[in-house]
């Protein structure tokens, strides 16, 4: 059930983002509840809160390094449990 909920949330998120990109200009904001909640079209090329903007290669290398570490760690755990 967890995976079904996660998939539904992922699909809704991607559809919502596509709609925002299609219908709003960058910087445009639509108030849904005046002064409280606005839908805005913004772009962030960095990590959370714009940290390391424009450092795409850093994120690619860091992501692959973490992925390799987790893969090797998982394989080592499986091999040691077989002994």
C-alpha positions as CSV (number, residue, x, y, z in Angstrom):
1,X,0.0,0.0,0.0
2,X,2.9,2.3,0.8
3,X,4.2,2.1,-2.8
4,X,0.8,2.8,-4.3
5,X,0.5,6.0,-2.2
6,X,4.0,7.1,-3.0
7,X,3.3,6.5,-6.8
8,X,0.1,8.5,-6.6
9,X,1.8,11.4,-4.8
10,X,4.7,11.3,-7.4
11,X,2.2,11.4,-10.3
12,X,0.2,14.3,-8.8
13,X,3.4,16.2,-8.0
14,X,4.7,15.9,-11.6
15,X,1.4,16.8,-13.1
16,X,1.2,19.9,-10.9
17,X,4.7,21.0,-11.8
18,X,4.0,20.5,-15.5
19,X,0.8,22.6,-15.2
20,X,2.8,25.4,-13.5
21,X,5.5,25.4,-16.2
22,X,2.9,25.4,-18.9
23,X,0.5,28.1,-17.6
24,X,2.7,30.5,-15.6
25,X,5.6,32.7,-16.6
26,X,8.7,32.7,-14.4
27,X,8.1,34.9,-11.5
28,X,4.3,35.0,-11.9
29,X,2.2,34.3,-8.8
30,X,-1.5,33.5,-8.5
31,X,-3.0,34.1,-5.0
32,X,-5.2,31.2,-3.9
33,X,-5.8,32.7,-0.5
34,X,-4.8,36.3,-0.6
35,X,-1.9,37.1,1.7
36,X,-1.6,33.5,2.8
37,X,-1.2,31.0,0.0
38,X,0.1,31.7,-3.6
39,X,1.1,29.5,-6.4
40,X,4.3,30.8,-8.0
41,X,6.5,29.8,-10.9
42,X,10.2,29.9,-9.8
43,X,13.3,28.1,-10.9
44,X,16.1,26.8,-8.6
45,X,19.2,25.3,-10.2
46,X,20.8,24.5,-6.8
47,X,20.0,22.4,-3.8
48,X,17.6,23.5,-1.0
49,X,17.2,27.2,-0.7
50,X,19.5,27.8,-3.7
51,X,22.6,26.4,-2.2
52,X,25.4,25.6,-4.8
53,X,23.5,27.1,-7.7
54,X,25.0,26.2,-11.1
55,X,27.0,23.3,-9.6
56,X,25.4,20.5,-11.5
57,X,28.6,18.5,-11.8
58,X,29.0,18.5,-8.1
59,X,25.5,17.0,-7.6
60,X,26.1,14.4,-10.4
61,X,29.4,13.2,-8.9
62,X,28.1,13.3,-5.3
63,X,25.0,11.3,-6.3
64,X,26.9,8.7,-8.1
65,X,29.4,8.4,-5.3
66,X,26.7,7.8,-2.7
67,X,24.9,5.3,-5.0
68,X,28.2,3.3,-5.5
69,X,28.9,3.3,-1.8
70,X,25.4,2.1,-1.0
71,X,25.6,-0.6,-3.7
72,X,28.9,-1.9,-2.5
73,X,27.8,-1.8,1.1
74,X,24.7,-3.8,0.3
75,X,26.6,-6.4,-1.7
76,X,29.2,-6.8,1.2
77,X,26.3,-7.3,3.7
78,X,24.7,-9.9,1.5
79,X,28.1,-11.8,0.9
80,X,28.9,-11.8,4.7
81,X,25.5,-13.3,5.5
82,X,26.1,-16.1,3.1
83,X,29.3,-17.2,4.9
